[in-house]
Amino acid sequence: MTGADEGWLSNGLDDVAGADFGLWVPDVDYMAGWREARESADRLNRAFLGAGFGLSELRAVASTNEGGRGVVRLAGWPDAVDRLAGLLEALADGDGGAV
C-alpha cells in the first residue's frame, strides 16, 4: 500500500483525520505509533483488496491518538461498509463468509 504510486489516496475518502487532527504534544513520539498503525492498515487494505473491495470505496487509514499510540481508522462509502458488515456477520454466523 506504500510506495511511489500513492494515487489511490486521492479518491474522495481523504478527509478522515477526525476532530483532533493537528494537535501535537511536545515530546510524544507520534511516528513510532503511526508506523505500527501503518503496518496494520496495509495488511487490512490487502485483505480488503483480496475480498473484492476497491481502496477507492473502503480502506484502513493509519493515524495516532493524542498520546502517540497508533490507531487504524476505517474510511469507506456506506455501501462498501454495509458489504463488509455483511461479510463479518456471515463469518460470525459460521457460514464461511457467504453473503
N, C-alpha and C positions, 0 to 999 in steps of 0.2 A: 503494500500500500504506500510505501515511501519511495522516493527516488526522483529522477528528473521529470518524469511525466506526472505532474500532480494536477492535470486539467480536470479530473473528476471532482476537485474541490469546488469548482465554480458552477454549481448546478441548482441553486436556489435554496439549499439547505445550510448555507454558510452561517447564518445568524443564530448560532446555538450556544453562545457563550454564557448566557444567563445574567441575572441581575448583578452578581458580584464581580463580573468581568472587569479587569483593570485595577483591582485593589491589590496592592502589593505590601507585604510586611517585610521590613528590613531583616536581614539575616536568616530568611527562610529559603531553603534550597528547593525552589519550585521545579527546577529542571530534573532532578532525580525522580520526583513523583510523576512528572509528565512523561519521562522516558519509560517508566514502568507502565503507566497507563497506555502509552502509545503501542507498546508490545501487545498488550491485551486487546486493544482496539483493532490493531492489524489482524490479529488472529480471528477476532469476531467478524471483521469485514471479509476475510477469506471464507469463513463459514457462510456468511450471507450470500456471497457470490456463488458458492457451491450449492446453495439451496435455491438458486434461481433469482435472487434479488439483484437489482442493479444498485450500485452505490449512489446513483442519482436519485433513488427513491428511499433508500434505507441505509444508514451507516452508523458505525460507532465512532465517536469523537473523543480523543484524548484531551484531558484537562486536569486541573488541580483544584483543590479547595484552598481556603484561606490559610490553612496550616501547612500547605505544600504537599499534602497527600494526593496521590494520583487518583483520578476519577475518570470513569468511562461513561460518557453520556450517549444515549440513543437519539438520533435525529432521523426523522422519517415522515413521509407523507402518510396521512391517516389510513389510506387503503393498504399501503405496504405494512404498516404496523398491525392492522387487522389481520392480514395474511400471516404475519409472524405469530401473532397471538393464537391463531387457529392451529398452526404447526405445533406450538408449545402445548396447547390444550390437548391436542391429539397424542402427543408424547406422554403427557401426564395421565391420559386415559388408558395408556398401554397398547394402543393400536399401531405403534411404529411410525407415527408421524403422518399418516394418511389424512388428507383433508377432503 
